[in-house]
């Protein structure tokens, strides 16, 4: 972990541009990452400690329901291929670095952009909390108890991102995937040496048969369990695209083909996700017990108990890095959203590139502190619940951010009303959900509510309310001839590529293209041509 910290700190010097003190370089890596760098960064930020720690903890605790992460991740591949490519193009043409900037331009509303930015920041904090909880679990497994490991985790993430920006997680992602390759091979070996998968399923089934909960087991448990499972899949698959960090990783790519190739290759990571989910059953079969009541420690404990010391050390380091990288990317993305859609839009319209980068650096620290408070205040039974709570919040930006890539028909005032209505319904429902089991907290205890007797993910209920308000509101506002905002994008913006005539492409890219001649300082990767009026 110390070596990873040094690597992250040194990332600022990795193919250093002429000036890293601007948001284009610090926040999106100069939009210059090639195929391999984008691949590792995407895997590092999207397949995180949620994959390697939180999902196996869920299958360990409730069984089959924890596998919702596998089909949800599979569904994201075709959606990403279509929608992320369009988002990259319009952001490339206009110089956007956040989804909130796009929504403000698409619907001609600075207020809508600010609302989407604040919603994204609020949703990102619980997601970062998942990563920090996993890193804390790794430290607890090796005997570092108490709350101070959580503070140490925050400090490590902060040091890397503050100095190096997006280059730090990009470089660390390469090291992480090398280590995780060993973890996957070692996991397969240890399962084969301890009875195989059939034995793991048999013993896990025996365990769930003795538990008092009717909702756990190797199967979903009837149509009620299936409705919760299905809505979790749909809600999670939609929400992943509108998180600020999801777009940040793709905006760092150098062209559309890089985005498409990486989207097409995402199912490779889905295979690893399925394997890690199965390890929850294997841990049950081996009698692994968590440290205290923290189920996040189950998989670290599995490796700690069954592997040789040196191999366990590699695995735990890999889990720690898998938590550090996405937390870094998420905090950078949330900070960018604040800087562009709040600070520059309302507080300092004349802020220059260096000031933007400085504000984003400090804002990223505030976001990490907010994630710590999410852990301390919500205290969920499963850390996955933190991500699902964040999903309820971020899903309410679907009409503006996700559907906005297809149509500009919605009225800006209806979008604001729908966002407020969806957030209100979602938060009220979350507040009313108690934590299952004796001694559980009375509020924010999960993300599944009941509608007409059917268990349903809260995020889907809130999104349906949101969409109904948006559609009806748009029809009424257009009938009343209330002026809509001016769409600053054009149809051809959504197909623009790196050779787009509106943007001048220069040398000194990070991957795959020649660098500048010796002794010649390259200019920043993109320079906006003054071909449009302000």
C-alpha positions as CSV (number, residue, x, y, z in Angstrom):
1,X,0.0,0.0,0.0
2,X,2.9,2.3,0.7
3,X,4.3,1.5,-2.8
4,X,0.9,2.3,-4.3
5,X,0.8,5.6,-2.5
6,X,4.2,6.6,-3.9
7,X,3.1,5.5,-7.4
8,X,0.0,7.7,-7.1
9,X,2.0,10.7,-5.9
10,X,4.4,10.3,-8.8
11,X,1.6,10.1,-11.4
12,X,1.7,13.8,-11.8
13,X,5.1,13.4,-13.6
14,X,3.8,10.6,-15.8
15,X,4.1,12.0,-19.4
16,X,3.6,15.4,-17.8
17,X,1.9,18.0,-19.9
18,X,3.1,21.6,-20.2
19,X,0.6,22.7,-17.6
20,X,-1.3,20.3,-15.3
21,X,-2.9,23.2,-13.3
22,X,-6.2,23.2,-15.3
23,X,-9.3,21.2,-15.2
24,X,-8.7,19.6,-18.6
25,X,-5.5,18.0,-17.4
26,X,-6.2,17.5,-13.7
27,X,-9.8,16.4,-14.1
28,X,-9.9,14.4,-17.4
29,X,-6.3,13.7,-18.1
30,X,-6.1,16.0,-21.1
31,X,-8.7,13.9,-22.9
32,X,-5.8,11.9,-24.2
33,X,-5.9,8.4,-22.8
34,X,-5.6,5.6,-25.4
35,X,-7.1,2.1,-25.5
36,X,-5.0,0.4,-22.8
37,X,-5.0,3.3,-20.3
38,X,-8.8,3.8,-20.8
39,X,-9.3,0.1,-20.3
40,X,-7.5,-0.1,-17.0
41,X,-9.0,3.2,-15.7
42,X,-12.5,2.1,-16.6
43,X,-12.0,-1.3,-14.9
44,X,-10.4,0.4,-11.9
45,X,-13.2,2.9,-11.4
46,X,-16.3,0.8,-12.3
47,X,-15.1,-2.6,-11.0
48,X,-14.0,-1.6,-7.5
49,X,-14.2,-2.8,-3.9
50,X,-18.0,-3.0,-4.6
51,X,-17.1,-5.9,-6.9
52,X,-14.4,-7.6,-4.8
53,X,-15.6,-7.0,-1.2
54,X,-19.2,-5.7,-1.1
55,X,-20.9,-8.1,-3.5
56,X,-19.4,-11.3,-2.0
57,X,-20.4,-9.9,1.4
58,X,-24.0,-9.7,0.2
59,X,-24.1,-13.2,-1.2
60,X,-22.6,-14.4,2.1
61,X,-25.4,-12.7,4.0
62,X,-28.5,-13.2,1.8
63,X,-27.5,-15.6,-1.0
64,X,-28.9,-15.4,-4.5
65,X,-30.2,-11.8,-4.2
66,X,-26.5,-10.6,-4.2
67,X,-26.1,-11.8,-7.8
68,X,-28.2,-8.9,-9.1
69,X,-24.8,-7.2,-9.7
70,X,-23.9,-9.7,-12.4
71,X,-26.8,-9.1,-14.9
72,X,-26.8,-5.4,-14.1
73,X,-23.1,-5.2,-15.1
74,X,-23.9,-7.2,-18.3
75,X,-26.7,-4.9,-19.3
76,X,-24.4,-1.9,-19.0
77,X,-22.3,-3.0,-22.0
78,X,-24.8,-2.3,-24.9
79,X,-26.1,0.8,-23.1
80,X,-22.6,2.1,-22.7
81,X,-21.7,1.4,-26.3
82,X,-24.5,3.7,-27.5
83,X,-25.0,6.3,-24.8
84,X,-21.5,6.9,-23.6
85,X,-20.2,7.4,-27.1
86,X,-22.8,10.1,-27.7
87,X,-21.9,11.7,-24.4
88,X,-18.2,11.6,-25.3
89,X,-18.9,13.3,-28.7
90,X,-21.0,16.2,-27.4
91,X,-18.6,16.7,-24.5
92,X,-15.6,16.7,-26.9
93,X,-17.3,19.3,-29.1
94,X,-18.2,21.7,-26.3
95,X,-15.5,21.0,-23.8
96,X,-17.7,19.6,-21.1
97,X,-16.1,17.7,-18.2
98,X,-19.3,16.8,-16.2
99,X,-22.8,15.6,-17.0
100,X,-24.3,18.7,-15.3
101,X,-22.6,20.9,-17.9
102,X,-24.3,18.9,-20.7
103,X,-27.8,19.2,-19.2
104,X,-27.4,22.9,-18.7
105,X,-26.5,23.3,-22.4
106,X,-29.0,20.8,-23.7
107,X,-32.0,22.4,-21.9
108,X,-30.8,26.0,-21.7
109,X,-30.9,26.2,-17.9
110,X,-28.0,27.0,-15.6
111,X,-30.2,26.2,-12.6
112,X,-31.0,22.7,-14.0
113,X,-27.2,22.1,-14.4
114,X,-26.6,23.2,-10.8
115,X,-29.4,20.9,-9.5
116,X,-28.0,17.9,-11.5
117,X,-24.5,18.7,-10.2
118,X,-25.6,18.9,-6.5
119,X,-27.6,15.7,-7.0
120,X,-24.5,13.9,-8.5
121,X,-22.3,15.1,-5.6
122,X,-24.9,13.9,-3.0
123,X,-25.2,10.5,-4.7
124,X,-21.4,10.0,-5.1
125,X,-20.7,10.4,-1.4
126,X,-22.4,7.1,-0.4
127,X,-20.7,5.4,-3.3
128,X,-17.3,6.6,-2.1
129,X,-18.3,5.4,1.4
130,X,-18.6,1.8,0.0
131,X,-14.9,2.0,-1.1
132,X,-13.7,3.5,2.2
133,X,-15.6,0.8,4.1
134,X,-13.9,-1.9,2.1
135,X,-10.5,-0.4,2.7
136,X,-11.3,-0.2,6.4
137,X,-12.3,-3.9,6.3
138,X,-9.0,-4.8,4.8
139,X,-7.1,-3.0,7.6
140,X,-9.4,-4.5,10.3
141,X,-8.6,-8.0,8.9
142,X,-4.9,-7.5,9.7
143,X,-5.6,-6.3,13.2
144,X,-6.1,-2.5,12.8
145,X,-9.3,-2.0,14.7
146,X,-11.3,1.1,15.5
147,X,-12.2,4.2,13.5
148,X,-8.7,5.4,12.7
149,X,-8.1,3.0,9.8
150,X,-11.0,4.8,8.1
151,X,-9.3,8.1,8.5
152,X,-6.1,6.6,7.2
153,X,-8.0,5.4,4.1
154,X,-9.3,8.9,3.5
155,X,-5.8,10.4,3.9
156,X,-4.3,7.9,1.3
157,X,-7.0,8.7,-1.3
158,X,-6.7,12.4,-0.7
159,X,-2.9,12.5,-1.1
160,X,-3.1,10.7,-4.4
161,X,-5.8,12.8,-6.0
162,X,-4.9,16.2,-4.7
163,X,-1.5,16.2,-6.4
164,X,-2.0,14.1,-9.5
165,X,-5.7,14.3,-10.5
166,X,-7.0,11.6,-12.8
167,X,-3.5,10.4,-13.7
168,X,-3.1,8.8,-10.3
169,X,-6.0,6.4,-10.5
170,X,-5.1,5.7,-14.2
171,X,-1.6,4.6,-13.3
172,X,-2.8,2.7,-10.1
173,X,-5.4,0.9,-12.2
174,X,-2.7,-0.8,-14.1
175,X,-1.0,-2.1,-11.0
176,X,-4.3,-3.1,-9.5
177,X,-5.3,-5.3,-12.4
178,X,-2.0,-7.1,-12.3
179,X,-2.5,-7.9,-8.7
180,X,-6.1,-8.9,-9.2
181,X,-5.1,-11.3,-11.9
182,X,-3.2,-13.1,-9.3
183,X,-6.2,-12.9,-6.9
184,X,-8.5,-14.5,-9.4
185,X,-6.1,-17.4,-10.2
186,X,-5.4,-17.9,-6.5
187,X,-9.1,-18.0,-5.7
188,X,-9.8,-20.7,-8.3
189,X,-6.9,-22.7,-6.9
190,X,-8.1,-22.5,-3.3
191,X,-11.6,-23.5,-4.2
192,X,-10.4,-26.5,-6.2
193,X,-8.2,-27.5,-3.2
194,X,-11.2,-27.4,-0.8
195,X,-13.9,-29.4,-2.3
196,X,-14.8,-27.4,-5.4
197,X,-18.0,-25.4,-6.2
198,X,-20.4,-28.3,-5.7
199,X,-19.3,-28.7,-2.1
200,X,-19.5,-24.9,-1.6
201,X,-23.1,-24.8,-2.8
202,X,-24.1,-27.8,-0.7
203,X,-22.8,-26.3,2.5
204,X,-24.1,-22.8,1.7
205,X,-27.6,-24.3,1.1
206,X,-27.5,-26.1,4.4
207,X,-26.5,-22.8,6.1
208,X,-29.4,-20.8,4.6
209,X,-31.9,-23.6,5.5
210,X,-31.2,-22.9,9.2
211,X,-31.5,-19.1,9.1
212,X,-34.7,-17.4,10.3
213,X,-35.0,-15.1,7.3
214,X,-37.3,-16.2,4.5
215,X,-35.6,-14.0,2.0
216,X,-32.2,-15.6,1.9
217,X,-31.1,-18.8,0.2
218,X,-29.5,-20.2,-3.0
219,X,-32.7,-19.3,-4.9
220,X,-34.6,-16.0,-5.0
221,X,-37.6,-17.3,-3.1
222,X,-40.7,-16.9,-5.2
223,X,-42.1,-14.1,-7.3
224,X,-41.7,-11.5,-4.5
225,X,-38.0,-12.0,-4.4
226,X,-37.8,-11.9,-8.2
227,X,-39.5,-8.5,-8.4
228,X,-37.0,-7.0,-6.0
229,X,-34.2,-8.7,-8.0
230,X,-35.4,-7.4,-11.3
231,X,-35.9,-3.8,-10.2
232,X,-32.5,-3.8,-8.5
233,X,-31.0,-4.8,-11.9
234,X,-32.8,-2.2,-13.9
235,X,-32.2,0.6,-11.4
236,X,-28.6,-0.2,-11.0
237,X,-28.0,-0.5,-14.8
238,X,-29.6,2.9,-15.5
239,X,-27.9,4.7,-12.5
240,X,-24.4,3.7,-13.4
241,X,-24.4,6.0,-16.5
242,X,-25.4,9.2,-14.7
243,X,-22.9,9.0,-11.9
244,X,-20.3,11.8,-12.5
245,X,-17.4,9.4,-12.3
246,X,-18.8,7.1,-15.0
247,X,-18.6,9.9,-17.6
248,X,-15.2,11.2,-16.3
249,X,-13.4,7.9,-17.2
250,X,-14.8,7.9,-20.7
251,X,-14.2,11.6,-21.3
252,X,-10.5,11.0,-20.8
253,X,-10.4,8.8,-23.9
254,X,-8.8,10.2,-27.0
255,X,-11.5,9.3,-29.6
256,X,-14.9,7.6,-30.1
257,X,-13.3,4.3,-31.2
258,X,-11.5,4.1,-27.8
259,X,-14.8,4.5,-26.0
260,X,-16.5,1.9,-28.2
261,X,-13.7,-0.7,-27.9
262,X,-13.7,-0.4,-24.1
263,X,-17.5,-0.6,-23.9
264,X,-17.4,-3.8,-26.0
265,X,-14.8,-5.4,-23.8
266,X,-16.6,-4.7,-20.5
267,X,-18.1,-8.3,-20.2
268,X,-14.6,-9.6,-19.4
269,X,-14.9,-7.9,-16.1
270,X,-18.4,-9.4,-15.6
271,X,-16.8,-12.8,-15.5
272,X,-14.6,-11.7,-12.6
273,X,-17.6,-10.2,-10.9
274,X,-19.5,-13.5,-11.1
275,X,-16.6,-15.4,-9.7
276,X,-16.2,-13.0,-6.8
277,X,-19.9,-13.2,-6.0
278,X,-19.5,-17.0,-5.8
279,X,-16.8,-16.6,-3.2
280,X,-19.5,-15.5,-0.7
281,X,-20.9,-19.0,-0.9
282,X,-17.4,-20.5,-0.6
283,X,-16.7,-18.5,2.5
284,X,-19.9,-19.8,4.0
285,X,-18.8,-23.4,3.2
286,X,-15.5,-22.8,4.9
287,X,-17.0,-21.4,8.1
288,X,-15.4,-18.0,7.6
289,X,-16.7,-15.4,10.2
290,X,-16.5,-11.7,9.8
291,X,-14.5,-9.4,12.2
292,X,-17.1,-8.2,14.6
293,X,-20.3,-7.5,12.7
294,X,-18.6,-6.1,9.6
295,X,-19.6,-8.4,6.7
296,X,-17.1,-6.5,4.5
297,X,-14.4,-8.4,6.2
298,X,-15.6,-11.8,5.0
299,X,-13.6,-12.0,1.8
300,X,-10.4,-10.5,3.3
301,X,-10.9,-13.0,6.1
302,X,-11.2,-15.8,3.6
303,X,-7.9,-15.0,2.0
304,X,-6.3,-14.4,5.5
305,X,-7.4,-17.8,6.8
306,X,-6.8,-20.1,3.8
307,X,-3.9,-18.6,1.9
308,X,-0.2,-18.6,2.7
309,X,0.8,-15.4,4.3
310,X,2.6,-14.0,1.3
311,X,-0.3,-14.7,-1.0
312,X,-2.8,-13.3,1.4
313,X,-0.7,-10.1,1.6
314,X,-1.0,-9.7,-2.2
315,X,-4.7,-10.3,-2.1
316,X,-5.3,-7.8,0.7
317,X,-3.2,-5.2,-1.0
318,X,-5.2,-5.7,-4.3
319,X,-8.5,-5.2,-2.4
320,X,-7.1,-2.1,-0.8
321,X,-6.1,-0.6,-4.1
322,X,-9.4,-1.7,-5.7
323,X,-11.0,0.6,-3.0
324,X,-8.6,3.5,-3.4
325,X,-8.9,3.9,-7.2
326,X,-12.7,4.4,-7.6
327,X,-12.8,6.6,-4.5
328,X,-10.2,8.8,-6.2
329,X,-12.1,9.0,-9.5
330,X,-15.4,9.6,-7.8
331,X,-14.1,12.4,-5.7
332,X,-12.5,14.0,-8.7
333,X,-15.7,13.8,-10.7
334,X,-17.8,15.3,-7.9
335,X,-15.3,18.1,-7.4
336,X,-15.4,18.8,-11.2
337,X,-19.2,19.1,-11.0
338,X,-19.0,21.6,-8.2
339,X,-16.3,23.7,-9.8
340,X,-18.0,23.9,-13.3
341,X,-21.7,24.0,-12.4
342,X,-21.7,25.8,-9.0
343,X,-18.4,27.7,-8.5
344,X,-17.9,29.0,-12.0
345,X,-21.6,29.3,-12.9
346,X,-22.6,31.4,-9.8
347,X,-19.6,32.4,-7.6
348,X,-16.7,33.1,-10.0
349,X,-17.8,33.3,-13.7
350,X,-14.4,34.7,-14.6
351,X,-12.4,31.9,-12.9
352,X,-9.4,30.9,-15.0
353,X,-8.1,27.3,-15.6
354,X,-5.6,27.4,-12.7
355,X,-8.3,28.6,-10.3
356,X,-10.7,25.9,-11.5
357,X,-8.1,23.2,-10.9
358,X,-7.3,24.6,-7.4
359,X,-11.0,24.7,-6.4
360,X,-11.5,21.1,-7.7
361,X,-8.6,19.9,-5.6
362,X,-10.0,21.3,-2.4
363,X,-13.5,20.3,-3.2
364,X,-12.4,16.7,-3.7
365,X,-11.3,16.7,-0.1
366,X,-14.7,17.9,1.1
367,X,-16.4,15.1,-0.9
368,X,-14.2,12.5,0.9
369,X,-15.1,13.9,4.3
370,X,-18.8,13.7,3.3
371,X,-18.3,10.0,2.4
372,X,-17.0,9.4,6.0
373,X,-20.1,11.0,7.4
374,X,-22.3,8.7,5.3
375,X,-20.6,5.7,6.9
376,X,-20.9,7.0,10.4
377,X,-24.5,8.3,10.1
378,X,-26.1,5.6,7.9
379,X,-24.3,2.5,9.3
380,X,-25.9,0.0,6.9
381,X,-26.0,-3.8,7.4
382,X,-24.4,-4.3,4.0
383,X,-22.1,-1.7,2.4
384,X,-23.9,-2.4,-0.9
385,X,-26.9,-0.6,0.6
386,X,-24.8,2.6,0.6
387,X,-24.4,2.3,-3.2
388,X,-28.1,1.5,-3.6
389,X,-29.1,4.6,-1.6
390,X,-26.8,6.7,-3.8
391,X,-28.5,5.0,-6.8
392,X,-31.9,6.2,-5.6
393,X,-30.6,9.8,-5.6
394,X,-28.7,9.7,-8.9
395,X,-31.5,7.9,-10.8
396,X,-33.5,11.1,-10.6
397,X,-31.1,12.8,-13.1
398,X,-32.0,10.1,-15.7
399,X,-34.5,12.4,-17.6
400,X,-32.1,15.3,-18.0
401,X,-28.8,13.4,-18.3
402,X,-29.5,10.0,-19.8
403,X,-32.7,10.7,-21.9
404,X,-31.3,14.1,-22.8
405,X,-28.7,12.4,-25.0
406,X,-31.6,11.3,-27.2
407,X,-34.0,14.2,-27.1
408,X,-34.3,17.8,-26.1
409,X,-38.1,17.7,-25.9
410,X,-38.4,18.0,-22.1
411,X,-39.1,21.4,-20.6
412,X,-36.4,22.7,-18.2
413,X,-39.0,23.6,-15.5
414,X,-40.6,20.2,-15.8
415,X,-37.2,18.5,-15.4
416,X,-36.6,20.6,-12.2
417,X,-40.0,19.7,-10.8
418,X,-39.5,16.0,-11.7
419,X,-36.0,16.0,-10.1
420,X,-37.4,17.5,-6.9
421,X,-40.4,15.2,-6.8
422,X,-38.3,12.0,-7.4
423,X,-35.8,13.0,-4.8
424,X,-38.6,13.8,-2.3
425,X,-40.4,10.4,-2.8
426,X,-37.1,8.5,-2.8
427,X,-35.8,10.0,0.4
428,X,-39.1,9.6,2.2
429,X,-39.3,5.9,1.3
430,X,-35.7,5.3,2.3
431,X,-36.3,7.0,5.6
432,X,-39.2,4.7,6.4
433,X,-37.3,1.5,5.7
434,X,-36.0,-0.1,9.0
435,X,-32.9,-2.3,9.2
436,X,-33.9,-6.0,9.4
437,X,-33.0,-8.0,12.5
438,X,-33.0,-7.2,16.2
439,X,-31.3,-4.0,17.2
440,X,-31.4,-2.6,13.7
441,X,-31.7,1.1,13.1
442,X,-35.2,2.5,12.4
443,X,-34.4,4.5,9.3
444,X,-32.3,4.1,6.1
445,X,-32.1,0.4,6.8
446,X,-32.2,-0.7,3.1
447,X,-33.4,0.2,-0.3
448,X,-36.4,-2.2,-1.0
449,X,-39.9,-1.0,-0.4
450,X,-43.3,-2.6,-1.0
451,X,-45.7,-1.5,-3.7
452,X,-49.1,-3.3,-3.8
453,X,-47.5,-6.2,-2.0
454,X,-44.5,-6.5,-4.3
455,X,-41.0,-5.7,-3.1
456,X,-39.5,-3.1,-5.4
457,X,-36.3,-1.0,-5.4
458,X,-37.0,2.5,-4.1
459,X,-35.0,4.1,-7.0
460,X,-37.5,2.7,-9.6
461,X,-40.5,4.0,-7.7
462,X,-39.0,7.4,-7.4
463,X,-37.9,7.5,-11.1
464,X,-41.5,6.6,-12.2
465,X,-42.8,9.5,-10.2
466,X,-40.1,11.7,-11.7
467,X,-40.8,10.7,-15.3
468,X,-44.6,11.2,-14.8
469,X,-44.0,14.7,-13.5
470,X,-41.6,15.5,-16.3
471,X,-43.9,14.3,-19.1
472,X,-47.1,15.8,-17.8
473,X,-45.3,19.0,-16.8
474,X,-43.7,19.4,-20.3
475,X,-47.1,18.9,-22.0
476,X,-48.8,21.5,-19.7
477,X,-45.9,24.0,-20.0
478,X,-45.8,23.7,-23.8
479,X,-49.6,24.0,-24.0
480,X,-49.3,27.2,-21.9
481,X,-46.5,28.4,-24.3
482,X,-44.1,28.9,-21.4
483,X,-40.7,29.5,-23.1
484,X,-38.3,26.6,-23.0
485,X,-34.6,26.9,-22.7
486,X,-32.4,27.3,-25.7
487,X,-30.6,24.1,-26.7
488,X,-26.9,24.9,-27.3
489,X,-26.2,21.6,-28.9
490,X,-26.7,20.5,-32.5
491,X,-27.5,17.0,-33.9
492,X,-24.1,16.6,-35.4
493,X,-22.5,17.2,-31.9
494,X,-23.5,13.7,-30.9
495,X,-21.4,12.1,-33.7
496,X,-18.3,14.3,-33.4
497,X,-14.9,12.5,-33.4
498,X,-11.3,13.4,-32.6
499,X,-10.8,14.9,-36.0
500,X,-13.8,17.2,-35.6
501,X,-13.1,20.5,-37.4
502,X,-14.5,22.4,-34.4
503,X,-11.6,21.3,-32.2
504,X,-8.0,21.4,-33.1
505,X,-6.2,18.2,-32.2
506,X,-2.5,18.5,-31.3
507,X,0.3,16.1,-30.6
508,X,1.7,14.9,-27.3
509,X,-1.1,12.4,-26.6
510,X,-0.5,9.9,-23.8
511,X,-1.0,6.7,-25.8
512,X,-0.5,5.5,-29.3
513,X,0.6,8.6,-31.2
514,X,3.9,10.4,-31.7
515,X,5.0,12.9,-29.1
516,X,6.5,16.3,-29.8
517,X,10.0,16.5,-31.1
518,X,12.7,16.9,-28.5
519,X,13.1,20.4,-27.1
520,X,9.6,21.4,-28.3
521,X,7.0,22.1,-25.6
522,X,3.7,20.7,-26.7
523,X,0.6,22.8,-26.3
524,X,-2.4,21.4,-24.4
525,X,-4.2,18.6,-26.2
526,X,-7.2,20.5,-27.2
527,X,-7.6,24.1,-28.1
528,X,-11.1,25.4,-28.7
529,X,-11.3,27.2,-32.0
530,X,-13.1,30.5,-31.9
531,X,-15.6,29.4,-34.5
532,X,-18.8,30.1,-32.6
533,X,-20.1,33.2,-30.9
534,X,-20.3,33.1,-27.2
